[in-house]
């Protein structure tokens, strides 16, 4: 896999209720089921993506996108802990209120 380009898909819209969470979850899980390595990132403080991927208590996530972004700002090394998995080849960085 060395040297292969990474593809980035973003489901974004300011309006709520336009199926961003459903689309990105289904796309990510579908790609993972077809052997692709997937990282889903939830950037919404409501944590709908995180909850839809099975994490019912987003505030209890050990590593979130907020914790990782704060490491960048503080110029500290990333947490070595792997992000939670949503299947065998699908990881996700969840969100909670700390992202807001």
C-alpha positions, 0 to 999 in steps of 0.5 A, spaced: 500 500 500 505 504 500 505 510 495 498 509 494 494 516 494 488 516 500 481 518 497 477 523 502 470 523 501 466 529 505 459 529 507 458 536 509 452 541 509 450 547 514 443 545 514 440 539 518 436 533 516 439 532 509 442 525 511 449 527 512 450 522 518 446 516 514 450 517 508 457 517 511 456 511 515 453 507 510 459 509 505 464 508 510 461 501 512 460 499 505 467 501 503 470 497 509 466 491 507 469 491 500 476 491 503 478 498 504 481 501 510 476 507 512 477 512 517 470 516 519 471 523 523 465 526 526 466 533 527 459 535 530 458 536 537 452 533 537 455 526 536 450 523 531 455 520 527 459 517 533 452 514 536 450 511 529 456 507 529 455 504 536 458 509 541 452 510 546 456 515 551 460 519 546 463 523 553 466 517 555 470 516 548 478 515 550 480 518 544 476 523 540 477 528 534 477 534 539 483 530 543 487 529 537 486 536 534 488 539 541 495 535 541 496 539 534 495 546 537 499 544 543 504 541 539 504 535 543 505 527 540 498 524 538 495 519 543 498 512 541 491 509 543 488 506 536 481 510 535 475 505 536 473 501 531 466 500 527 468 493 524 474 490 522 477 495 517 473 501 519 476 506 525 472 512 527 474 519 531 468 520 535 466 527 537 462 530 543 461 536 546 469 538 547 469 539 540 465 545 540 
